[in-house]
Amino acid sequence: NVAAIDVRFYAVRDTGYLDPVYLNSLISQYLEDFENAIGATIVAVGIDMCKFTTCDNGCQTINRADFNGVVVSANQTVIVGINATASDDCTCPVFRPPQTCQHDVCHNGGVCHNTYPGFFCECRNDFLKGIRCQGTTRSFNGRAFAWYKPMPACTSLNISLSFMTQQLDGILLYNGPIASMNASRGQAEYNDYISIQLRGGQIVADLSFNGGLIQTQLSLPGVFNDGEWHDISLTQIGKKIHLVVDNCENLSAPSMANSTCGMSVSSLDDDERLNIVEALQLGGVVSVVNGNYPAAVQGRDNFNGCIRNLRVNYDLYDLYSPAHHENSAPGCNLYGGACDSNEATGSTTACVHGDCIANANGVRKCICDPGYIGENCETPINWVTFQQGGVIEYFTDVGMFSSKTTDMEILVMPGDGSSDSFPLGSGQSSGPTAAHVATSVGGRRARGEFAGPSVASAMPIEVDALPLVYNNSYWIHLTRNPTRTTL
């Protein structure tokens, strides 16, 4: 119950407006300096209506402005300003693809094209492999950090990233307070945080949902400084939190699942939502003169290596263009020259139509864009036309399906004579590890389905918001791992 004034402001350079994530976090970094300069107490950084909300499942702050104006009269000075208001909205702020092109839906100068319904982004840079022209990979040198938008205030979180390093220690991700706020000074204390680190060779995740009073920790041992890519998935659903490394692919005994590649705990926090207003810091944290980080992060080493494919609730973060960074760069500096330009084709990357991934020894592989194949993704795949009842069948000498992961892609263009429902691709294996996976179109909606030894019955998934249009091409991608299934 502190009387406070909301201040909305902007800062601009020759290149345009500065990112609000950068501005808010900069104030937190130099909080005392700003307070001394203005001669007042900064109650909270950013205007956040979710801190004291009664929303149960998720929350986002909705900012509005109109042209009615607000008049502030003080003695002989009258100021007329924009009428700006903020309110809390009880929904989890998850990115939902619009039905048509919108401003900034494509990152980094990508050009948006309508497909009626839906859209796709045409990227103007070979290094941008996200479907909305996001950069997927970034390097850090041990003294670096990069700032991105904070975690959403949701009671369910699905966070995943991949990393490669040759070091035993390093902060991979931190989101939480930068400056220390003090309630006795009338300040709103934002002490919730999440961190994922390498600590003495282990992967350690620390979370606090209740103002830093209670800490939940998960840790997994392993060899993660081998110069190879490793995957981390952290899932929170209410009080239940799961940490999985490398999709548990190397797990030999299910009884070991809570000690070698996966761990599950229940949080003791009453709150189940992270309330964070400052930047998500990737690859390390910025040094703060006044204030301390939580004990789980304070004094820890920044990360030396590469991070790729950071996703939060399936929103792929644009690692190419952080709000602010120091000593970090797009791409991976551990690749050496393995992913440099392809002189034979004139491509700026080794993979002509695909994403190049390598390890620290320079051994690379290409993940091809839809419609291409070959060692360097240089060969277009010819379309195959199917008549009613047509089918192509493949026989493989090795098992097709892992019990823990699925990755199935198909590029399809429904013709004028297509029905509203038809199968696309399916496969199955037999024996004690029998599995089944399929993609199809039902009612002009893309569908996926899988079943396996760990799944009692077939699990369907459907993209119901996007009806497929005849004579348009669609790339349908079904993936599954121990923490997430997406279509």
C-alpha positions as CSV (number, residue, x, y, z in Angstrom):
1,N,0.0,0.0,0.0
2,V,2.6,2.5,-1.1
3,A,1.6,5.6,-3.1
4,A,3.5,5.3,-6.4
5,I,3.6,6.9,-9.8
6,D,3.8,4.8,-13.0
7,V,6.5,6.2,-15.3
8,R,6.5,5.1,-19.0
9,F,9.5,6.1,-21.1
10,Y,11.5,5.2,-24.1
11,A,15.1,5.6,-25.3
12,V,16.2,5.9,-28.9
13,R,19.4,5.6,-30.9
14,D,20.1,6.1,-34.6
15,T,19.1,2.5,-35.1
16,G,15.7,2.9,-33.5
17,Y,14.0,2.4,-30.1
18,L,15.9,0.4,-27.5
19,D,14.4,-2.9,-26.3
20,P,12.3,-2.5,-23.1
21,V,13.9,-5.7,-21.8
22,Y,17.2,-3.9,-22.0
23,L,16.0,-0.7,-20.5
24,N,14.3,-2.4,-17.5
25,S,17.3,-4.6,-16.8
26,L,19.7,-1.7,-17.1
27,I,17.7,0.2,-14.4
28,S,17.9,-2.9,-12.2
29,Q,21.7,-3.2,-12.8
30,Y,22.2,0.5,-11.7
31,L,19.2,0.9,-9.4
32,E,20.9,3.0,-6.7
33,D,22.5,5.3,-9.3
34,F,19.1,5.9,-10.9
35,E,17.5,6.5,-7.5
36,N,20.2,9.0,-6.6
37,A,19.8,10.8,-9.9
38,I,16.0,11.3,-9.6
39,G,16.0,11.7,-5.8
40,A,13.2,9.1,-5.3
41,T,12.7,5.4,-4.5
42,I,12.1,3.2,-7.5
43,V,9.3,0.9,-6.1
44,A,9.4,-1.6,-9.0
45,V,11.2,-1.9,-12.3
46,G,8.7,-2.3,-15.1
47,I,4.9,-2.0,-14.7
48,D,3.8,-5.5,-13.7
49,M,0.2,-6.1,-12.7
50,C,0.8,-9.8,-12.1
51,K,2.9,-9.5,-8.9
52,F,-0.2,-9.3,-6.6
53,T,-2.8,-10.8,-8.9
54,T,-5.3,-13.5,-7.9
55,C,-4.8,-15.3,-11.2
56,D,-4.3,-19.0,-10.6
57,N,-3.1,-20.6,-13.9
58,G,-1.1,-17.8,-15.5
59,C,-0.9,-14.0,-15.9
60,Q,0.3,-11.3,-18.3
61,T,0.2,-7.6,-18.1
62,I,-1.8,-5.9,-20.8
63,N,-0.8,-2.3,-21.5
64,R,-3.2,0.0,-23.3
65,A,-3.1,3.6,-24.5
66,D,-5.8,5.8,-26.0
67,F,-6.0,9.3,-27.4
68,N,-8.2,10.8,-24.7
69,G,-5.2,12.2,-23.0
70,V,-4.5,13.0,-19.3
71,V,-4.0,16.5,-17.9
72,V,-1.6,17.1,-15.0
73,S,-1.9,20.5,-13.5
74,A,0.7,21.8,-11.1
75,N,0.6,25.5,-10.2
76,Q,1.3,27.4,-13.5
77,T,2.5,24.3,-15.4
78,V,0.0,22.1,-17.3
79,I,1.2,18.8,-18.9
80,V,-1.0,16.8,-21.3
81,G,0.0,13.2,-21.8
82,I,-1.2,9.9,-23.3
83,N,-3.7,8.1,-21.2
84,A,-1.9,4.8,-20.5
85,T,-3.3,2.0,-18.4
86,A,-2.3,-1.5,-17.4
87,S,-4.3,-4.5,-16.2
88,D,-3.7,-8.2,-15.4
89,D,-5.0,-10.8,-17.8
90,C,-5.3,-14.4,-16.3
91,T,-3.9,-16.3,-19.3
92,C,-0.5,-17.8,-19.7
93,P,1.4,-15.6,-22.2
94,V,2.2,-18.3,-24.8
95,F,3.0,-17.3,-28.4
96,R,0.1,-18.2,-30.7
97,P,0.7,-18.0,-34.4
98,P,-1.6,-15.4,-36.0
99,Q,-3.9,-16.4,-38.9
100,T,-2.2,-13.7,-41.1
101,C,1.0,-11.7,-41.2
102,Q,1.5,-9.3,-38.4
103,H,4.2,-6.7,-37.6
104,D,7.4,-8.3,-36.3
105,V,6.1,-11.9,-36.6
106,C,9.2,-12.6,-38.7
107,H,12.5,-11.8,-37.0
108,N,15.7,-10.3,-38.3
109,G,14.2,-8.7,-41.5
110,G,12.4,-11.9,-42.6
111,V,9.6,-11.3,-45.1
112,C,6.1,-12.6,-44.1
113,H,3.9,-14.2,-46.7
114,N,0.2,-15.0,-46.1
115,T,-1.1,-18.5,-46.9
116,Y,-4.7,-17.8,-46.1
117,P,-5.0,-19.1,-43.5
118,G,-1.6,-18.9,-41.8
119,F,1.7,-17.5,-42.9
120,F,5.4,-18.3,-43.4
121,C,8.6,-16.3,-43.1
122,E,11.1,-16.0,-45.9
123,C,14.5,-15.5,-44.2
124,R,17.2,-13.4,-45.9
125,N,20.1,-14.9,-44.0
126,D,21.4,-18.5,-44.4
127,F,22.2,-18.6,-40.7
128,L,18.6,-18.1,-39.5
129,K,17.0,-21.5,-39.2
130,G,14.0,-20.8,-37.0
131,I,10.6,-21.0,-38.6
132,R,10.2,-17.2,-37.9
133,C,13.8,-16.5,-38.9
134,Q,15.2,-16.8,-35.4
135,G,18.8,-17.4,-34.9
136,T,19.2,-20.7,-33.1
137,T,22.9,-20.8,-31.9
138,R,25.1,-18.5,-29.8
139,S,28.7,-18.6,-28.4
140,F,29.9,-17.5,-25.0
141,N,33.5,-17.0,-23.9
142,G,33.3,-17.4,-20.1
143,R,32.9,-13.7,-19.5
144,A,29.8,-13.3,-21.5
145,F,26.0,-13.0,-21.2
146,A,23.0,-12.2,-23.4
147,W,19.7,-10.8,-22.4
148,Y,16.3,-12.0,-23.6
149,K,12.7,-11.6,-22.6
150,P,11.8,-13.0,-19.2
151,M,10.1,-16.3,-18.5
152,P,6.3,-16.1,-18.8
153,A,4.2,-16.1,-15.6
154,C,2.7,-19.6,-16.1
155,T,2.0,-22.5,-13.8
156,S,3.2,-24.8,-16.5
157,L,6.7,-24.3,-18.1
158,N,8.5,-26.4,-20.7
159,I,12.1,-25.2,-21.1
160,S,14.6,-26.9,-23.3
161,L,18.0,-26.0,-24.7
162,S,21.2,-27.7,-26.1
163,F,24.7,-26.9,-25.1
164,M,28.3,-27.8,-25.9
165,T,31.4,-27.1,-23.8
166,Q,34.7,-28.4,-22.6
167,Q,34.4,-26.9,-19.2
168,L,33.0,-28.4,-15.9
169,D,31.3,-25.2,-14.6
170,G,29.2,-22.5,-16.1
171,I,25.8,-20.7,-15.8
172,L,23.7,-21.8,-18.8
173,L,20.5,-19.9,-18.0
174,Y,19.4,-17.6,-15.2
175,N,16.2,-15.6,-14.8
176,G,15.5,-13.7,-11.6
177,P,16.4,-10.5,-9.7
178,I,19.4,-8.5,-10.8
179,A,19.1,-5.9,-8.0
180,S,18.1,-6.4,-4.3
181,M,14.8,-4.8,-3.5
182,N,13.8,-4.0,0.0
183,A,10.1,-4.1,1.2
184,S,11.0,-1.9,4.2
185,R,11.7,0.9,1.7
186,G,8.3,0.3,0.1
187,Q,9.8,-1.7,-2.8
188,A,8.1,-4.6,-4.5
189,E,10.4,-7.6,-3.9
190,Y,10.8,-9.8,-7.0
191,N,12.9,-12.7,-5.6
192,D,11.6,-15.6,-7.7
193,Y,14.2,-17.2,-9.9
194,I,15.3,-20.1,-12.0
195,S,18.8,-21.2,-13.0
196,I,20.3,-24.1,-15.0
197,Q,24.0,-24.6,-14.5
198,L,27.0,-26.9,-14.9
199,R,28.4,-27.3,-11.5
200,G,31.4,-29.5,-11.0
201,G,30.4,-31.5,-14.0
202,Q,26.7,-32.0,-12.9
203,I,23.7,-30.3,-14.4
204,V,21.9,-28.5,-11.6
205,A,18.6,-26.7,-11.8
206,D,17.4,-24.3,-9.0
207,L,14.0,-22.8,-8.8
208,S,12.1,-20.6,-6.3
209,F,8.5,-19.6,-6.8
210,N,7.9,-18.0,-3.4
211,G,10.1,-14.9,-3.2
212,G,13.3,-16.9,-2.7
213,L,12.1,-18.3,0.6
214,I,12.1,-22.0,-0.5
215,Q,14.5,-23.4,-3.1
216,T,13.8,-26.5,-5.2
217,Q,16.9,-28.2,-6.6
218,L,17.4,-31.0,-9.2
219,S,20.8,-32.3,-10.3
220,L,22.0,-35.0,-12.7
221,P,25.6,-36.4,-13.0
222,G,27.3,-37.1,-16.3
223,V,30.1,-36.2,-18.7
224,F,29.0,-33.0,-20.2
225,N,32.3,-31.3,-21.0
226,D,33.2,-33.7,-23.9
227,G,32.8,-31.2,-26.7
228,E,29.5,-32.8,-27.9
229,W,26.0,-31.4,-27.9
230,H,23.8,-32.3,-24.9
231,D,20.0,-31.6,-24.5
232,I,18.3,-30.4,-21.4
233,S,14.6,-30.3,-20.8
234,L,13.1,-28.8,-17.6
235,T,9.3,-29.2,-17.2
236,Q,7.1,-27.7,-14.5
237,I,3.4,-28.6,-14.1
238,G,2.1,-27.1,-10.9
239,K,4.3,-28.4,-8.1
240,K,5.7,-31.2,-10.2
241,I,9.1,-30.5,-11.8
242,H,11.0,-32.8,-14.1
243,L,14.6,-32.6,-15.4
244,V,15.7,-34.8,-18.3
245,V,19.1,-34.8,-20.0
246,D,19.8,-36.2,-23.5
247,N,16.3,-37.6,-23.8
248,C,17.4,-40.5,-21.6
249,E,18.5,-42.3,-24.8
250,N,21.6,-43.9,-23.1
251,L,19.6,-45.2,-20.1
252,S,20.0,-48.9,-19.8
253,A,17.9,-49.6,-16.7
254,P,14.5,-47.8,-16.1
255,S,15.2,-48.1,-12.3
256,M,18.1,-45.7,-12.8
257,A,15.9,-43.0,-14.3
258,N,15.9,-40.8,-11.2
259,S,19.7,-40.7,-10.9
260,T,21.4,-40.7,-14.3
261,C,19.4,-38.9,-16.9
262,G,16.1,-37.9,-15.3
263,M,14.9,-36.6,-12.0
264,S,11.4,-35.6,-10.7
265,V,10.6,-33.7,-7.5
266,S,7.6,-31.9,-6.0
267,S,8.1,-28.2,-5.1
268,L,7.3,-27.2,-1.5
269,D,6.4,-23.7,-2.6
270,D,2.8,-22.5,-2.2
271,D,3.1,-20.4,-5.4
272,E,3.4,-22.3,-8.7
273,R,4.2,-19.4,-10.9
274,L,7.5,-17.5,-11.5
275,N,7.0,-13.8,-11.1
276,I,10.0,-12.3,-13.0
277,V,10.2,-8.9,-14.7
278,E,13.9,-8.7,-15.5
279,A,15.8,-10.1,-18.5
280,L,16.5,-13.8,-18.9
281,Q,20.3,-14.1,-18.9
282,L,21.8,-16.7,-21.1
283,G,25.4,-18.0,-20.9
284,G,26.1,-16.1,-17.7
285,V,25.1,-13.1,-15.6
286,V,26.0,-9.4,-15.7
287,S,28.2,-8.1,-12.8
288,V,26.2,-5.9,-10.4
289,V,27.8,-3.4,-8.2
290,N,25.0,-2.8,-5.8
291,G,22.9,-5.9,-5.0
292,N,23.4,-9.7,-4.9
293,Y,22.2,-12.6,-6.9
294,P,20.6,-15.6,-5.1
295,A,23.1,-17.8,-3.4
296,A,22.6,-20.5,-6.1
297,V,24.1,-18.1,-8.7
298,Q,26.2,-15.6,-6.8
299,G,29.9,-16.1,-7.5
300,R,29.4,-18.8,-10.1
301,D,31.4,-18.9,-13.3
302,N,29.8,-17.8,-16.6
303,F,29.5,-20.3,-19.4
304,N,32.2,-21.0,-22.0
305,G,30.8,-22.8,-25.0
306,C,27.8,-22.8,-27.3
307,I,24.0,-22.8,-26.7
308,R,21.3,-23.6,-29.2
309,N,17.6,-24.0,-29.6
310,L,16.4,-22.3,-26.4
311,R,12.6,-22.9,-26.2
312,V,10.2,-21.8,-23.5
313,N,6.7,-23.2,-23.9
314,Y,7.7,-24.1,-27.4
315,D,8.5,-20.4,-28.2
316,L,11.9,-20.6,-29.9
317,Y,14.0,-17.6,-28.6
318,D,15.8,-15.6,-31.2
319,L,19.5,-16.1,-30.2
320,Y,20.7,-14.0,-33.1
321,S,19.4,-10.7,-31.7
322,P,19.4,-10.4,-27.9
323,A,18.2,-7.3,-26.2
324,H,21.8,-6.8,-24.9
325,H,24.9,-8.8,-24.7
326,E,28.6,-8.8,-23.9
327,N,31.3,-11.1,-25.2
328,S,28.9,-13.3,-27.1
329,A,28.2,-13.8,-30.8
330,P,25.8,-15.7,-33.1
331,G,26.9,-19.1,-34.2
332,C,29.3,-21.5,-32.4
333,N,33.0,-20.7,-32.0
334,L,33.7,-24.4,-31.1
335,Y,32.9,-25.5,-34.7
336,G,36.2,-24.2,-36.1
337,G,35.8,-24.1,-39.8
338,A,33.5,-27.1,-40.0
339,C,30.4,-25.1,-40.9
340,D,32.1,-22.4,-43.0
341,S,30.9,-21.5,-46.5
342,N,30.5,-24.1,-49.2
343,E,32.7,-22.9,-52.1
344,A,31.4,-25.4,-54.5
345,T,27.9,-23.9,-54.4
346,G,28.6,-20.4,-53.2
347,S,26.5,-20.9,-50.1
348,T,27.5,-19.0,-47.0
349,T,27.2,-22.2,-44.9
350,A,28.5,-25.7,-45.5
351,C,24.9,-27.0,-45.6
352,V,23.5,-25.4,-48.7
353,H,19.8,-25.8,-47.7
354,G,20.0,-26.8,-44.0
355,D,21.4,-26.2,-40.6
356,C,25.0,-27.1,-39.9
357,I,25.8,-28.7,-36.5
358,A,29.3,-29.9,-35.5
359,N,31.1,-31.0,-32.4
360,A,34.3,-29.5,-30.9
361,N,36.4,-31.9,-33.1
362,G,34.9,-30.4,-36.3
363,V,32.8,-33.4,-37.2
364,R,29.6,-31.9,-38.8
365,K,26.2,-33.0,-39.9
366,C,23.6,-31.2,-41.9
367,I,19.9,-31.0,-40.8
368,C,18.2,-30.4,-44.1
369,D,15.4,-27.9,-44.8
370,P,12.1,-29.4,-46.0
371,G,12.4,-30.6,-49.6
372,Y,16.2,-31.2,-49.6
373,I,18.5,-34.2,-49.1
374,G,22.2,-35.0,-49.4
375,E,25.3,-34.8,-47.3
376,N,25.3,-31.0,-47.7
377,C,21.5,-30.6,-48.2
378,E,22.2,-29.7,-51.8
379,T,19.8,-32.0,-53.7
380,P,16.1,-31.2,-54.1
381,I,13.7,-34.0,-53.4
382,N,11.3,-34.7,-56.2
383,W,7.6,-34.6,-55.5
384,V,5.7,-37.9,-55.7
385,T,2.1,-37.8,-57.0
386,F,-0.4,-40.2,-55.4
387,Q,-3.6,-41.3,-56.9
388,Q,-6.5,-42.6,-54.8
389,G,-5.3,-45.7,-52.9
390,G,-1.6,-45.1,-53.8
391,V,1.1,-46.1,-51.4
392,I,4.9,-46.4,-51.1
393,E,6.3,-48.9,-48.6
394,Y,9.8,-49.1,-47.2
395,F,11.6,-51.9,-45.4
396,T,14.5,-51.2,-43.1
397,D,17.2,-53.5,-41.7
398,V,17.4,-51.6,-38.4
399,G,14.8,-50.7,-35.8
400,M,13.0,-47.5,-36.8
401,F,11.7,-46.4,-33.5
402,S,13.2,-45.5,-30.1
403,S,10.9,-46.0,-27.2
404,K,11.7,-42.5,-26.0
405,T,11.8,-40.3,-29.0
406,T,10.0,-39.8,-32.3
407,D,10.9,-37.5,-35.2
408,M,8.8,-37.7,-38.3
409,E,8.6,-35.1,-41.1
410,I,6.6,-35.0,-44.3
411,L,6.1,-32.3,-47.0
412,V,2.6,-32.5,-48.5
413,M,0.5,-30.6,-51.0
414,P,-3.2,-31.7,-51.1
415,G,-4.6,-31.6,-54.6
416,D,-8.0,-30.5,-55.8
417,G,-9.3,-34.0,-55.8
418,S,-8.2,-34.8,-52.2
419,S,-10.7,-35.7,-49.6
420,D,-10.8,-33.9,-46.3
421,S,-9.2,-36.9,-44.5
422,F,-6.4,-39.1,-45.7
423,P,-3.3,-40.8,-44.3
424,L,0.2,-39.4,-44.9
425,G,3.0,-41.4,-43.4
426,S,3.0,-44.2,-40.9
427,G,5.4,-46.9,-39.6
428,Q,5.6,-49.5,-37.0
429,S,8.0,-52.0,-35.4
430,S,7.3,-55.3,-33.7
431,G,8.6,-57.3,-30.8
432,P,9.0,-56.3,-27.2
433,T,9.7,-52.7,-28.1
434,A,6.8,-52.5,-30.6
435,A,6.0,-48.9,-31.5
436,H,3.7,-47.1,-33.9
437,V,3.8,-43.5,-35.3
438,A,1.7,-41.9,-38.0
439,T,0.8,-38.6,-39.5
440,S,-2.5,-37.9,-41.3
441,V,-5.0,-35.2,-42.3
442,G,-8.5,-35.4,-40.7
443,G,-11.2,-32.9,-41.5
444,R,-8.5,-30.8,-43.3
445,R,-6.4,-30.6,-40.0
446,A,-2.9,-32.1,-39.6
447,R,-2.8,-34.9,-37.1
448,G,-0.1,-37.0,-35.5
449,E,-0.3,-40.2,-33.4
450,F,2.2,-42.4,-31.6
451,A,2.3,-45.5,-29.4
452,G,5.1,-47.4,-27.8
453,P,6.2,-49.7,-24.9
454,S,5.8,-46.8,-22.4
455,V,2.5,-45.6,-23.9
456,A,-0.6,-47.7,-23.0
457,S,-2.6,-46.6,-26.0
458,A,-2.2,-44.4,-29.0
459,M,-1.7,-40.7,-28.2
460,P,-3.2,-38.3,-30.8
461,I,-2.3,-34.7,-31.4
462,E,-3.9,-32.2,-33.8
463,V,-3.4,-28.7,-35.1
464,D,-7.0,-27.7,-35.0
465,A,-6.6,-23.9,-35.6
466,L,-5.2,-24.3,-39.2
467,P,-7.4,-25.9,-41.9
468,L,-5.3,-27.1,-44.8
469,V,-6.0,-25.5,-48.2
470,Y,-5.8,-27.4,-51.5
471,N,-2.8,-26.7,-53.7
472,N,-0.8,-25.2,-50.8
473,S,2.3,-27.0,-49.5
474,Y,2.7,-27.8,-45.8
475,W,5.6,-29.2,-43.8
476,I,4.2,-31.4,-41.1
477,H,6.7,-32.3,-38.3
478,L,5.9,-34.6,-35.4
479,T,8.4,-34.9,-32.6
480,R,8.3,-36.5,-29.2
481,N,10.7,-36.9,-26.3
482,P,10.3,-37.7,-22.6
483,T,9.1,-34.2,-21.8
484,R,7.2,-32.9,-24.8
485,T,5.2,-33.9,-27.9
486,T,4.7,-31.3,-30.7
487,L,3.1,-31.2,-34.1
